[in-house]
Amino acid sequence: MAGAHTEITDVGDGERALSLTPEQALALAIERHQLDELDDAEMIYAALLERWPDHPDVLNHMGVLRHQRGDSASAVRLLRRAVEIAPAAAGIWNNLGNVLKHLRETEEAEHALRRSIELAESPQALANLGSLLRRRGQWAEGEAACRRAIDIAPTFGDAWHHLSLLLVAQDRIPEAILAASQATVLLPPHKRRRDSYTRALVNAGQIEHAVAMYREWLADEPDNAYVRHHLAACIGEGAPERASDAYVEQVFDGFASSFDAKLASLGYRAPQLVAEALAASLPAPARQFDIADLG
């Protein structure tokens, strides 16, 4: 980073002001980011970008953070700028491809992911490409990408996850269940996506296999309202008259972190249209009201 010995002051760390070199500030931001302390991380990234607006590493990390916060359009702008400055940075191309995939910009996403793989054949980019190709119905090619990722990193849970879904799509159910089992073992608890496998099995008409997976899941998590609800729906026994409060709470809590990003990917613009209509018909706001979003 240019100006390596220049100090960044007052970037903030709770109540304690800091005096750090740019490298130290970036390391601190990344640490906060990894701890999911996104407000602190974003504040430090922003302070760095004020001084070094074209630093690719800072643009990259800020782009990832903005995507996590549901602002994928801003993330794409930051990541595009980063790859313009550092076109040989495979990891940034992978992040750009992943965000574009999330926004369903599939052609651009595929280009970015393939560029990342050309630069450095990482299991992350290969697994992301496999996921993208599954969405496009290119199952054999997607499977090959995931298997290549597993060849490189046999314990990479994300590759096993995407491979399982690709195998379900090809009606290779026993292989898919084995891959799903591997993913469940290898992924940390907060990243396990058993619901993806069970939904895929149900959609493929493999109800018995879905029931077996729900029962196994429920044995691990006997108080999981989501699993109890969907198991009852599959077997037609013990189904409640209405979804339980615990089920509704669990579903919405699980969806909260990706809610804004999902709406953005669907082109949802209702709040923006309401704001534009109000701006066109009312005088400028005077900030005299407190507003509560009641959902």
Backbone torsions as a table, in degrees:
resi	resn	phi	psi	omega
1	MET	NA	134.7	179.8
2	ALA	-61.1	146.3	179.0
3	GLY	68.3	44.3	-171.5
4	ALA	-59.9	-24.7	-176.6
5	HIS	-100.3	0.5	175.4
6	THR	-71.3	142.3	-179.2
7	GLU	-95.4	140.2	169.2
8	ILE	-99.5	123.1	-178.2
9	THR	-114.3	153.0	174.4
10	ASP	57.9	41.0	174.1
11	VAL	-82.4	-13.1	171.3
12	GLY	91.9	136.9	171.9
13	ASP	-157.2	84.7	-171.2
14	GLY	67.0	-123.8	180.0
15	GLU	-97.5	4.0	-173.1
16	ARG	-103.7	121.3	175.6
17	ALA	-73.9	146.4	-176.5
18	LEU	-116.9	152.1	170.9
19	SER	-129.9	101.9	-170.0
20	LEU	-128.8	153.4	166.9
21	THR	-72.3	162.3	177.9
22	PRO	-56.2	-40.9	179.7
23	GLU	-62.5	-41.8	178.9
24	GLN	-66.1	-40.2	179.3
25	ALA	-64.1	-42.2	179.2
26	LEU	-65.5	-41.6	178.5
27	ALA	-61.9	-40.5	178.3
28	LEU	-65.0	-42.3	179.3
29	ALA	-61.7	-43.5	179.7
30	ILE	-64.3	-39.6	177.1
31	GLU	-60.7	-47.1	178.6
32	ARG	-62.7	-39.2	179.4
33	HIS	-60.7	-46.6	-179.2
34	GLN	-65.9	-27.3	176.9
35	LEU	-85.2	4.4	-179.8
36	ASP	66.3	24.5	173.6
37	GLU	-92.9	74.6	-166.7
38	LEU	-70.2	-33.4	179.6
39	ASP	-62.4	-47.1	179.3
40	ASP	-63.0	-45.3	-178.6
41	ALA	-61.3	-44.8	-177.9
42	GLU	-64.5	-38.9	179.5
43	MET	-61.1	-41.7	-178.5
44	ILE	-72.6	-43.3	176.4
45	TYR	-56.3	-43.2	-178.4
46	ALA	-63.5	-41.2	178.4
47	ALA	-62.3	-40.6	178.0
48	LEU	-65.6	-41.4	-178.3
49	LEU	-68.8	-25.9	175.3
50	GLU	-62.7	-37.6	-178.7
51	ARG	-87.2	-38.1	-176.3
52	TRP	-129.6	74.4	-173.5
53	PRO	-65.5	-14.6	-177.9
54	ASP	-112.0	24.4	178.3
55	HIS	-83.6	116.9	-171.1
56	PRO	-64.6	-35.5	-179.2
57	ASP	-65.6	-41.5	179.8
58	VAL	-68.7	-43.3	176.4
59	LEU	-58.0	-41.5	-179.3
60	ASN	-62.4	-51.8	-177.2
61	HIS	-66.9	-38.7	176.7
62	MET	-64.5	-38.0	177.5
63	GLY	-61.6	-44.4	178.0
64	VAL	-61.5	-43.1	-179.6
65	LEU	-63.7	-43.9	-179.7
66	ARG	-62.3	-38.1	176.9
67	HIS	-62.9	-42.7	178.4
68	GLN	-60.3	-32.0	-177.2
69	ARG	-88.8	6.5	175.1
70	GLY	91.8	0.0	179.8
71	ASP	-99.7	70.0	-174.3
72	SER	-70.6	-29.1	178.2
73	ALA	-63.5	-43.9	176.1
74	SER	-64.5	-38.9	178.5
75	ALA	-59.3	-43.1	179.9
76	VAL	-62.1	-42.4	-180.0
77	ARG	-61.5	-45.0	-179.2
78	LEU	-64.8	-42.8	-177.1
79	LEU	-72.4	-35.3	175.0
80	ARG	-61.7	-43.0	178.5
81	ARG	-63.3	-39.3	-179.4
82	ALA	-63.2	-42.0	-179.0
83	VAL	-76.0	-22.9	172.3
84	GLU	-64.5	-40.5	-178.3
85	ILE	-78.2	-37.3	-177.0
86	ALA	-126.7	72.5	-173.6
87	PRO	-67.6	-12.4	179.4
88	ALA	-99.7	10.9	-178.6
89	ALA	-88.3	98.3	-174.7
90	ALA	-60.2	-39.0	-177.3
91	GLY	-64.4	-35.8	179.4
92	ILE	-70.1	-40.1	175.5
93	TRP	-59.6	-39.9	178.5
94	ASN	-63.2	-45.3	179.1
95	ASN	-62.4	-42.0	177.9
96	LEU	-61.4	-46.1	179.6
97	GLY	-61.0	-38.7	-178.7
98	ASN	-66.6	-40.8	178.8
99	VAL	-68.5	-42.2	177.5
100	LEU	-62.7	-37.4	176.3
101	LYS	-61.2	-42.8	178.7
102	HIS	-61.1	-36.2	180.0
103	LEU	-84.3	3.2	179.4
104	ARG	63.7	26.5	170.6
105	GLU	-88.6	74.1	-162.7
106	THR	-69.6	-38.4	-178.4
107	GLU	-66.4	-45.9	178.5
108	GLU	-66.6	-36.9	178.3
109	ALA	-62.9	-43.7	179.6
110	GLU	-63.2	-41.0	178.1
111	HIS	-60.1	-45.4	-177.9
112	ALA	-65.2	-42.7	-178.6
113	LEU	-67.9	-40.6	178.6
114	ARG	-66.8	-34.8	176.5
115	ARG	-64.6	-41.1	177.5
116	SER	-60.0	-43.7	-178.0
117	ILE	-68.0	-35.3	175.9
118	GLU	-61.2	-38.2	-177.2
119	LEU	-77.6	-37.2	-179.2
120	ALA	-163.1	117.3	-173.5
121	GLU	-77.1	80.5	-177.3
122	SER	-90.4	147.1	176.8
123	PRO	-62.9	-30.4	179.9
124	GLN	-63.4	-49.2	-178.9
125	ALA	-66.5	-38.2	179.0
126	LEU	-64.5	-42.8	178.6
127	ALA	-65.6	-40.4	177.2
128	ASN	-63.3	-39.7	176.9
129	LEU	-64.5	-41.0	177.2
130	GLY	-59.2	-42.0	177.9
131	SER	-62.7	-43.7	179.6
132	LEU	-63.3	-44.0	-178.9
133	LEU	-66.5	-30.9	174.6
134	ARG	-62.1	-44.0	178.8
135	ARG	-61.1	-30.8	-178.1
136	ARG	-89.7	3.1	179.0
137	GLY	77.8	12.6	178.8
138	GLN	-94.9	70.3	-167.3
139	TRP	-69.1	-43.7	-177.8
140	ALA	-63.9	-42.3	179.8
141	GLU	-68.7	-37.8	177.1
142	GLY	-64.5	-41.5	177.2
143	GLU	-60.4	-43.0	-180.0
144	ALA	-61.0	-39.8	179.2
145	ALA	-64.2	-43.6	-179.7
146	CYS	-67.2	-40.0	179.4
147	ARG	-66.3	-34.8	175.8
148	ARG	-65.3	-39.7	176.8
149	ALA	-60.4	-40.8	-179.4
150	ILE	-70.2	-34.9	175.1
151	ASP	-58.7	-41.1	-178.5
152	ILE	-74.2	-41.3	-175.8
153	ALA	-137.5	86.4	-174.1
154	PRO	-59.9	-21.6	-178.9
155	THR	-101.3	16.0	-179.5
156	PHE	-81.8	101.9	-172.6
157	GLY	-61.3	-35.6	-178.5
158	ASP	-61.1	-37.5	179.6
159	ALA	-66.0	-41.4	176.0
160	TRP	-63.2	-38.6	178.4
161	HIS	-59.4	-53.1	-178.3
162	HIS	-67.0	-34.0	177.1
163	LEU	-62.2	-42.0	179.6
164	SER	-57.5	-46.2	-178.9
165	LEU	-66.5	-35.9	176.7
166	LEU	-65.8	-36.5	179.3
167	LEU	-71.5	-38.0	174.5
168	VAL	-60.0	-43.4	-179.6
169	ALA	-60.1	-28.0	179.4
170	GLN	-95.2	9.3	177.7
171	ASP	62.7	31.4	176.8
172	ARG	-104.6	72.2	-166.1
173	ILE	-67.3	-47.8	179.9
174	PRO	-57.8	-41.5	177.5
175	GLU	-64.6	-39.3	-179.2
176	ALA	-63.7	-40.7	-179.2
177	ILE	-66.7	-39.4	176.6
178	LEU	-62.3	-43.3	178.8
179	ALA	-64.7	-40.0	178.3
180	ALA	-63.4	-38.9	178.5
181	SER	-63.5	-41.2	176.9
182	GLN	-61.4	-45.5	-179.3
183	ALA	-61.0	-42.7	-178.1
184	THR	-62.8	-37.7	179.3
185	VAL	-71.4	-39.6	-170.5
186	LEU	-85.2	-30.1	-178.0
187	LEU	-79.6	145.0	174.8
188	PRO	-65.4	156.3	-174.4
189	PRO	-51.3	-40.0	-175.6
190	HIS	-73.3	-11.8	179.9
191	LYS	-108.9	-1.8	179.3
192	ARG	-66.2	137.4	-174.0
193	ARG	-127.8	56.0	179.9
194	ARG	-59.9	-31.2	179.9
195	ASP	-62.1	-30.1	177.6
196	SER	-63.9	-41.5	-177.9
197	TYR	-71.0	-43.6	-178.3
198	THR	-65.5	-41.7	177.4
199	ARG	-62.2	-43.0	-179.8
200	ALA	-62.4	-40.9	179.1
201	LEU	-65.9	-42.5	178.2
202	VAL	-62.3	-46.1	-179.8
203	ASN	-63.0	-28.8	178.4
204	ALA	-85.1	2.1	179.9
205	GLY	80.1	12.2	-178.0
206	GLN	-94.6	64.9	-172.7
207	ILE	-65.2	-41.8	-178.4
208	GLU	-61.1	-41.9	178.4
209	HIS	-66.5	-38.7	178.0
210	ALA	-63.5	-42.2	178.8
211	VAL	-60.8	-43.9	179.5
212	ALA	-61.3	-39.6	-179.8
213	MET	-70.4	-38.3	176.7
214	TYR	-63.0	-41.1	-179.5
215	ARG	-64.4	-41.4	178.0
216	GLU	-63.4	-41.5	178.8
217	TRP	-63.3	-44.2	-178.0
218	LEU	-66.8	-30.6	176.3
219	ALA	-64.0	-34.3	177.9
220	ASP	-78.2	-33.1	-175.6
221	GLU	-132.5	74.2	-172.6
222	PRO	-63.4	-18.2	-179.3
223	ASP	-99.4	10.5	-176.0
224	ASN	-77.5	107.2	-177.0
225	ALA	-65.1	-34.6	179.7
226	TYR	-60.9	-46.3	-177.7
227	VAL	-67.2	-45.0	179.1
228	ARG	-57.9	-42.0	-178.7
229	HIS	-62.5	-49.0	-175.4
230	HIS	-75.5	-29.7	173.4
231	LEU	-64.2	-43.4	177.7
232	ALA	-61.7	-38.9	179.3
233	ALA	-64.7	-35.6	-178.6
234	CYS	-73.7	-41.7	-174.3
235	ILE	-93.3	-12.6	177.9
236	GLY	72.5	18.4	179.5
237	GLU	-125.9	139.6	176.6
238	GLY	72.0	16.6	-179.8
239	ALA	-72.9	129.5	179.4
240	PRO	-74.2	163.4	177.9
241	GLU	-66.9	-29.8	177.2
242	ARG	-142.6	158.0	177.4
243	ALA	-61.1	136.2	-178.6
244	SER	-67.3	156.0	177.0
245	ASP	-59.0	-39.0	-179.2
246	ALA	-63.7	-38.5	178.8
247	TYR	-65.1	-48.6	-178.7
248	VAL	-60.6	-44.7	179.7
249	GLU	-61.4	-42.7	-178.1
250	GLN	-66.3	-42.2	-179.9
251	VAL	-62.8	-47.4	-176.7
252	PHE	-71.3	-35.0	175.7
253	ASP	-63.7	-40.4	179.5
254	GLY	-67.3	-27.4	-176.8
255	PHE	-89.5	-14.5	-170.7
256	ALA	-59.9	-43.7	-173.1
257	SER	-67.3	-25.7	-177.8
258	SER	-109.5	6.0	-172.8
259	PHE	-60.0	-50.8	-177.7
260	ASP	-63.8	-40.3	-179.9
261	ALA	-65.5	-39.8	178.5
262	LYS	-62.6	-44.4	179.2
263	LEU	-63.2	-40.3	179.2
264	ALA	-62.5	-40.3	-178.7
265	SER	-67.9	-23.7	178.2
266	LEU	-89.6	-0.9	-179.0
267	GLY	73.6	26.5	-178.8
268	TYR	-69.6	124.3	-173.9
269	ARG	-132.3	16.1	-174.3
270	ALA	-56.7	-49.8	179.5
271	PRO	-59.7	-39.6	179.2
272	GLN	-63.7	-42.1	-180.0
273	LEU	-66.1	-39.5	177.5
274	VAL	-63.2	-45.2	180.0
275	ALA	-61.6	-41.6	179.0
276	GLU	-64.6	-40.0	179.4
277	ALA	-65.7	-41.8	178.3
278	LEU	-65.1	-41.9	179.9
279	ALA	-62.9	-33.8	-178.8
280	ALA	-76.4	-24.3	-172.6
281	SER	-111.4	-12.5	-176.4
282	LEU	-121.5	158.9	174.8
283	PRO	-67.2	168.8	-178.6
284	ALA	-58.3	141.0	-178.7
285	PRO	-65.0	143.8	-179.3
286	ALA	-106.4	6.0	178.5
287	ARG	58.2	34.6	-178.3
288	GLN	-95.8	-0.3	-176.7
289	PHE	-115.5	146.9	166.0
290	ASP	-92.2	134.9	-175.3
291	ILE	-118.9	131.6	175.4
292	ALA	-114.4	129.8	175.4
293	ASP	-89.3	107.4	-176.4
294	LEU	-93.3	1.3	176.2
295	GLY	80.4	NA	NA
